[in-house]
Amino acid sequence: FKTRAVKQGDGYLIKGSKMWCTFANRAHMLTVMTRTDPDMSKKHKGLSLILFEKKPGDDFMPPQLTGSPIPTIGYHGMRSYALQFDDAYAPKANLIGGEEGRGFYQLMASYEAARIQTAARGVGVAQAAFECAVKYAKDRKQFGQPIGDFQVIRHKLAHMAVEIEAARQLCYFAAAEKDTGKRCDYEAGLAKAFAAEMAERVTREAMQVHGGYGYSMEFEAQRFWRDARVLSIFEGTSEIQYEVIGRRIMEQN
């Protein structure tokens, strides 16, 4: 783990890089995972979370903090940044939890909520794509009738509706479990894995309903498809979700 925080007076000097920091330019505060114990044998037990305060803006705070947007194929409404810390100072009070070495565990504790809200994003992207597909199926005419009158198009829309609603209900289920305060990594994993992959399938079908225009930048269908692709990657890949789900199955049965 290359990002380090060294004690300096009543605080820490942070040095190293941080990738995929979302909204870093707009943020007033960054949550930085950093190694506070130089003993590499402690692995994840030597990591801590530190809040770093900054002013919003694309210039960041050179030379202590610099950053640049990471080019991506989609999700352009939520830019992620590559950051470089060069002896950037954070007071000791900004150590989350007030105790070093708890960062990994604090991060893991946040994943349940993060995965549920990512699943909800998948539902939202798919719903938007579905609504575009329905509108196009009503507006686009072939052989003297809307293409939505053809059975193959109606069936595509029906399958999309089934998958979206199934993912939505999984999100509600996982969120309800989270509200109980009990462990819900299994439920969060179910919702995240299904909704993320569902969003890819539904947005692909929305493009298919649009035909050639689905591949055109003139219509929004292609944007939803590009946006959906990242959902099965961040906040734990689908492969990680299936590992979490599988382990819980073996524990519970």
ZAGUVEX-555161 format. One record per residue (C-alpha): x, y, z; residue in three letters; residue number from 1. Coordinates in steps of 0.5 Angstrom, whole numbers. Layout:
N
      c1      c2      c3   rest    nr
       X       Y       Z    ALA   NUM
...
***
This chain:
253
      c1      c2      c3   rest    nr
       0       0       0    PHE     1
       4       6      -3    LYS     2
       0      12       1    THR     3
       3      13       7    ARG     4
       2      18      13    ALA     5
       7      20      18    VAL     6
       6      23      24    LYS     7
       8      31      24    GLN     8
       7      35      31    GLY     9
       0      35      32    ASP    10
      -2      31      26    GLY    11
       0      27      20    TYR    12
       4      29      13    LEU    13
       1      24       7    ILE    14
       5      22       2    LYS    15
       3      18      -4    GLY    16
      -3      17      -9    SER    17
     -10      16      -9    LYS    18
     -14      13     -15    MET    19
     -21      13     -17    TRP    20
     -23      19     -12    CYS    21
     -30      21     -14    THR    22
     -32      28     -14    PHE    23
     -25      30     -11    ALA    24
     -25      37     -15    ASN    25
     -32      39     -12    ARG    26
     -31      36      -5    ALA    27
     -29      40       1    HIS    28
     -26      33       5    MET    29
     -23      27       2    LEU    30
     -23      20       6    THR    31
     -16      18       5    VAL    32
     -14      10       6    MET    33
      -7      11       8    THR    34
      -1       7      12    ARG    35
       0       9      19    THR    36
       5       4      21    ASP    37
      11       3      17    PRO    38
      11      -5      19    ASP    39
       9      -8      12    MET    40
       8     -15      16    SER    41
       2     -12      19    LYS    42
      -1     -12      12    LYS    43
      -8      -9      13    HIS    44
      -8      -8      20    LYS    45
      -3      -2      19    GLY    46
      -8       2      15    LEU    47
     -12       8      17    SER    48
     -17      13      15    LEU    49
     -16      20      15    ILE    50
     -20      26      13    LEU    51
     -17      31       9    PHE    52
     -20      38       8    GLU    53
     -19      42       2    LYS    54
     -23      47      -2    LYS    55
     -27      45      -8    PRO    56
     -24      47     -15    GLY    57
     -20      44     -20    ASP    58
     -13      46     -18    ASP    59
     -14      42     -12    PHE    60
      -8      45      -7    MET    61
      -1      45     -11    PRO    62
       4      42      -9    PRO    63
       1      39      -3    GLN    64
      -5      36      -7    LEU    65
      -6      35     -15    THR    66
     -11      31     -19    GLY    67
     -13      30     -26    SER    68
     -20      27     -28    PRO    69
     -19      19     -30    ILE    70
     -22      19     -38    PRO    71
     -28      14     -38    THR    72
     -32      11     -43    ILE    73
     -39      13     -39    GLY    74
     -41      15     -32    TYR    75
     -39      22     -34    HIS    76
     -44      26     -29    GLY    77
     -39      23     -23    MET    78
     -32      24     -25    ARG    79
     -27      20     -21    SER    80
     -20      23     -20    TYR    81
     -12      21     -20    ALA    82
      -9      24     -14    LEU    83
      -2      26     -11    GLN    84
      -1      28      -4    PHE    85
       6      31      -3    ASP    86
       7      32       5    ASP    87
       0      34       5    ALA    88
      -2      36      12    TYR    89
      -8      33      16    ALA    90
      -9      34      24    PRO    91
      -9      28      29    LYS    92
     -17      30      30    ALA    93
     -18      28      23    ASN    94
     -16      21      24    LEU    95
     -23      17      23    ILE    96
     -24      13      30    GLY    97
     -19      16      34    GLY    98
     -15      10      33    GLU    99
      -9       8      28    GLU   100
     -10       1      25    GLY   101
     -17       1      24    ARG   102
     -18       3      17    GLY   103
     -19      -3      13    PHE   104
     -25      -5      18    TYR   105
     -28       1      18    GLN   106
     -28       1      10    LEU   107
     -31      -6      10    MET   108
     -36      -4      15    ALA   109
     -38       1       9    SER   110
     -39      -4       4    TYR   111
     -46      -6       5    GLU   112
     -49       1       4    ALA   113
     -45       2      -2    ALA   114
     -47      -4      -5    ARG   115
     -54      -3      -4    ILE   116
     -54       4      -7    GLN   117
     -50       1     -13    THR   118
     -55      -4     -14    ALA   119
     -60       2     -13    ALA   120
     -56       6     -19    ARG   121
     -57       0     -23    GLY   122
     -64       0     -23    VAL   123
     -64       7     -24    GLY   124
     -60       7     -30    VAL   125
     -64       1     -33    ALA   126
     -71       4     -32    GLN   127
     -68      10     -36    ALA   128
     -66       6     -41    ALA   129
     -73       2     -41    PHE   130
     -77       9     -41    GLU   131
     -73      11     -47    CYS   132
     -74       4     -51    ALA   133
     -82       5     -50    VAL   134
     -82      12     -52    LYS   135
     -78      10     -59    TYR   136
     -82       3     -59    ALA   137
     -89       8     -60    LYS   138
     -86      13     -64    ASP   139
     -82       9     -69    ARG   140
     -86       6     -75    LYS   141
     -85       1     -80    GLN   142
     -89      -2     -85    PHE   143
     -95       3     -83    GLY   144
     -95       1     -75    GLN   145
     -91       3     -69    PRO   146
     -85      -2     -68    ILE   147
     -88      -3     -61    GLY   148
     -94      -7     -64    ASP   149
     -89     -13     -67    PHE   150
     -89     -18     -62    GLN   151
     -81     -19     -61    VAL   152
     -81     -12     -59    ILE   153
     -86     -12     -54    ARG   154
     -83     -19     -51    HIS   155
     -76     -15     -51    LYS   156
     -80      -9     -47    LEU   157
     -83     -15     -42    ALA   158
     -77     -18     -41    HIS   159
     -74     -11     -39    MET   160
     -79     -10     -34    ALA   161
     -79     -16     -31    VAL   162
     -72     -16     -29    GLU   163
     -72      -8     -27    ILE   164
     -78     -10     -22    GLU   165
     -74     -16     -19    ALA   166
     -68     -12     -18    ALA   167
     -72      -6     -15    ARG   168
     -75     -11     -10    GLN   169
     -68     -14      -8    LEU   170
     -66      -7      -7    CYS   171
     -72      -6      -2    TYR   172
     -70     -13       1    PHE   173
     -63     -11       2    ALA   174
     -64      -4       5    ALA   175
     -70      -7      10    ALA   176
     -64     -12      12    GLU   177
     -59      -6      13    LYS   178
     -64      -2      17    ASP   179
     -65      -8      22    THR   180
     -57      -6      24    GLY   181
     -56     -14      23    LYS   182
     -50     -16      18    ARG   183
     -53     -16      11    CYS   184
     -47     -17       7    ASP   185
     -51     -23       3    TYR   186
     -57     -19       2    GLU   187
     -53     -13      -1    ALA   188
     -49     -18      -5    GLY   189
     -55     -21      -8    LEU   190
     -58     -14     -10    ALA   191
     -51     -11     -12    LYS   192
     -49     -17     -17    ALA   193
     -56     -18     -20    PHE   194
     -58     -11     -21    ALA   195
     -51      -9     -24    ALA   196
     -51     -15     -29    GLU   197
     -59     -13     -30    MET   198
     -57      -6     -32    ALA   199
     -52      -9     -37    GLU   200
     -57     -13     -40    ARG   201
     -63      -8     -40    VAL   202
     -59      -2     -43    THR   203
     -56      -7     -49    ARG   204
     -64      -9     -50    GLU   205
     -66      -2     -50    ALA   206
     -60       0     -56    MET   207
     -63      -6     -59    GLN   208
     -70      -4     -60    VAL   209
     -67       3     -62    HIS   210
     -64      -1     -68    GLY   211
     -58       3     -72    GLY   212
     -60       9     -68    TYR   213
     -58       6     -61    GLY   214
     -51       6     -63    TYR   215
     -52      13     -65    SER   216
     -50      19     -60    MET   217
     -56      22     -63    GLU   218
     -60      18     -58    PHE   219
     -59      17     -50    GLU   220
     -59       9     -51    ALA   221
     -52       9     -52    GLN   222
     -51      13     -46    ARG   223
     -54       9     -41    PHE   224
     -51       2     -44    TRP   225
     -44       6     -43    ARG   226
     -46       8     -36    ASP   227
     -49       1     -34    ALA   228
     -42      -2     -35    ARG   229
     -38       0     -29    VAL   230
     -44      -2     -24    LEU   231
     -41      -9     -24    SER   232
     -34      -7     -23    ILE   233
     -34      -2     -17    PHE   234
     -36      -3     -10    GLU   235
     -34     -10     -11    GLY   236
     -34     -13     -17    THR   237
     -39     -19     -19    SER   238
     -34     -24     -18    GLU   239
     -33     -21     -11    ILE   240
     -41     -21     -10    GLN   241
     -41     -28     -12    TYR   242
     -36     -30      -7    GLU   243
     -39     -27      -1    VAL   244
     -46     -30      -3    ILE   245
     -42     -37      -4    GLY   246
     -39     -36       3    ARG   247
     -45     -34       7    ARG   248
     -49     -40       4    ILE   249
     -44     -45       6    MET   250
     -44     -42      13    GLU   251
     -51     -42      14    GLN   252
     -53     -49      11    ASN   253
***
